Amino acid sequence: MKRIPVSELMTPKPITIAHNQTVGMAIEVMTRYEIRRLPVTKDGKLVGIISDRDLRQLGGRPSLKLPKSDRDDAYLQLPVEEAMTLNVITLREHHTVQDAIASMIKHKIGGLPIVDRDGSLVGILSEQDVLKFCLSLLEREAER
């Protein structure tokens, strides 16, 4: 099987949030775009990632959909940089899908930011991207 670079499957130019935006803003963005992880940037560089799991743990809630009465909780005003995961596991565009799958399994993560040589975010590869790819391979194989 041909080794396929992650650049062929990743979502280019993913939605991001600035390090100094609030947790409340992160929740709004993730809810609006129906995404589970949000790369955090500072001056165009990836500095962290915040996931729906991070936000649920921070807020002590099982869901990101908060009732309006809870929108004034103090944690919603925290800067994202205080809630994000640092030392993000990343890959570069030339890494293969096999590399990505191995990394996701090893680190038990559902997505990988893809960065260029200088650390600028160029894409994101999610478990959904990988699963869609695997499904297309299986369907092609079944047609043979």
C-alpha positions as CSV (number, residue, x, y, z in Angstrom):
1,M,0.0,0.0,0.0
2,K,1.2,3.5,-0.9
3,R,2.3,5.7,2.0
4,I,-0.1,8.7,2.1
5,P,1.0,12.0,3.6
6,V,-1.3,13.5,6.3
7,S,-1.5,16.6,4.1
8,E,-3.9,14.6,1.8
9,L,-6.4,14.0,4.7
10,M,-6.0,16.9,7.1
11,T,-8.3,19.8,7.3
12,P,-6.2,22.8,6.1
13,K,-6.4,26.1,7.9
14,P,-8.4,24.8,10.8
15,I,-10.4,27.0,13.1
16,T,-8.3,28.3,15.9
17,I,-8.5,30.4,19.0
18,A,-6.0,33.0,20.3
19,H,-4.3,32.2,23.6
20,N,-5.8,35.2,25.3
21,Q,-9.5,34.5,24.3
22,T,-11.8,33.2,27.0
23,V,-12.9,29.7,27.8
24,G,-16.4,30.9,27.2
25,M,-15.4,32.0,23.7
26,A,-13.8,28.6,23.1
27,I,-17.0,26.9,24.1
28,E,-19.0,29.1,21.7
29,V,-16.6,28.4,18.8
30,M,-16.5,24.6,19.4
31,T,-20.3,24.5,19.7
32,R,-20.9,26.7,16.6
33,Y,-18.6,24.6,14.4
34,E,-19.3,21.3,16.0
35,I,-15.7,20.5,16.7
36,R,-14.1,18.7,19.6
37,R,-10.6,20.3,19.7
38,L,-9.4,23.8,19.1
39,P,-5.8,24.6,18.4
40,V,-4.6,27.6,20.4
41,T,-2.3,30.1,18.7
42,K,-0.1,33.0,19.6
43,D,1.4,35.2,16.9
44,G,0.4,32.5,14.3
45,K,2.2,29.7,16.1
46,L,0.6,26.7,17.8
47,V,1.0,27.1,21.6
48,G,-1.5,24.6,22.8
49,I,-4.8,22.8,22.2
50,I,-8.1,22.8,24.1
51,S,-10.5,20.0,23.8
52,D,-14.1,19.3,24.8
53,R,-12.7,17.0,27.5
54,D,-10.6,19.8,28.9
55,L,-13.6,22.1,29.0
56,R,-15.9,19.5,30.6
57,Q,-13.3,18.9,33.3
58,L,-12.8,22.6,33.9
59,G,-16.5,23.3,34.2
60,G,-17.4,20.0,35.9
61,R,-20.2,19.5,33.4
62,P,-20.9,16.5,31.1
63,S,-21.7,18.7,28.1
64,L,-20.5,21.9,26.5
65,K,-24.0,23.1,26.0
66,L,-24.5,25.3,29.0
67,P,-27.8,26.7,30.2
68,K,-27.9,30.5,30.0
69,S,-28.0,30.8,33.7
70,D,-24.5,29.2,33.9
71,R,-22.9,31.5,31.4
72,D,-21.6,33.8,34.1
73,D,-19.6,31.1,35.8
74,A,-16.1,32.5,36.6
75,Y,-14.3,29.8,34.7
76,L,-15.8,31.0,31.5
77,Q,-13.8,34.2,31.8
78,L,-10.5,32.4,32.2
79,P,-8.0,32.9,29.3
80,V,-7.8,29.8,27.1
81,E,-4.1,29.6,27.9
82,E,-4.9,28.7,31.5
83,A,-7.0,25.7,30.4
84,M,-5.2,24.5,27.3
85,T,-3.0,21.4,27.0
86,L,0.6,22.4,26.5
87,N,3.3,20.3,24.7
88,V,0.9,19.3,22.0
89,I,1.7,16.2,20.0
90,T,2.0,17.3,16.4
91,L,3.1,16.0,13.0
92,R,4.4,17.7,9.9
93,E,2.7,17.6,6.5
94,H,5.2,15.0,5.1
95,H,4.4,12.4,7.9
96,T,2.2,9.6,6.7
97,V,-1.3,8.5,7.7
98,Q,0.3,5.5,9.3
99,D,2.5,7.8,11.4
100,A,-0.6,9.7,12.5
101,I,-2.5,6.6,13.4
102,A,0.4,5.2,15.4
103,S,0.8,8.5,17.2
104,M,-2.9,8.8,18.0
105,I,-3.0,5.3,19.4
106,K,0.2,5.7,21.4
107,H,-0.8,9.0,23.0
108,K,-4.5,8.2,23.2
109,I,-5.6,11.3,21.4
110,G,-8.3,12.0,18.9
111,G,-6.6,14.6,16.8
112,L,-3.2,15.9,15.7
113,P,-2.3,19.5,14.7
114,I,-0.2,19.6,11.6
115,V,2.6,22.2,11.7
116,D,5.2,23.4,9.3
117,R,8.9,23.7,10.0
118,D,8.6,26.9,12.0
119,G,5.7,25.7,14.1
120,S,2.9,27.5,12.3
121,L,-0.3,25.5,12.2
122,V,-1.2,24.4,8.7
123,G,-3.9,21.8,9.4
124,I,-5.5,19.3,11.7
125,L,-6.1,15.6,11.4
126,S,-8.9,14.1,13.4
127,E,-9.9,10.6,14.1
128,Q,-12.9,11.3,12.0
129,D,-10.7,12.1,9.0
130,V,-8.8,8.8,9.5
131,L,-12.0,6.8,9.9
132,K,-13.5,8.3,6.7
133,F,-10.2,7.4,4.9
134,C,-10.3,3.8,6.2
135,L,-13.9,3.4,5.2
136,S,-13.2,4.6,1.7
137,L,-10.3,2.0,1.5
138,L,-12.6,-0.7,2.7
139,E,-15.3,0.2,0.2
140,R,-12.9,0.3,-2.7
141,E,-11.6,-3.1,-1.6
142,A,-15.1,-4.5,-1.5
143,E,-15.8,-3.3,-5.0
144,R,-12.9,-5.4,-6.4
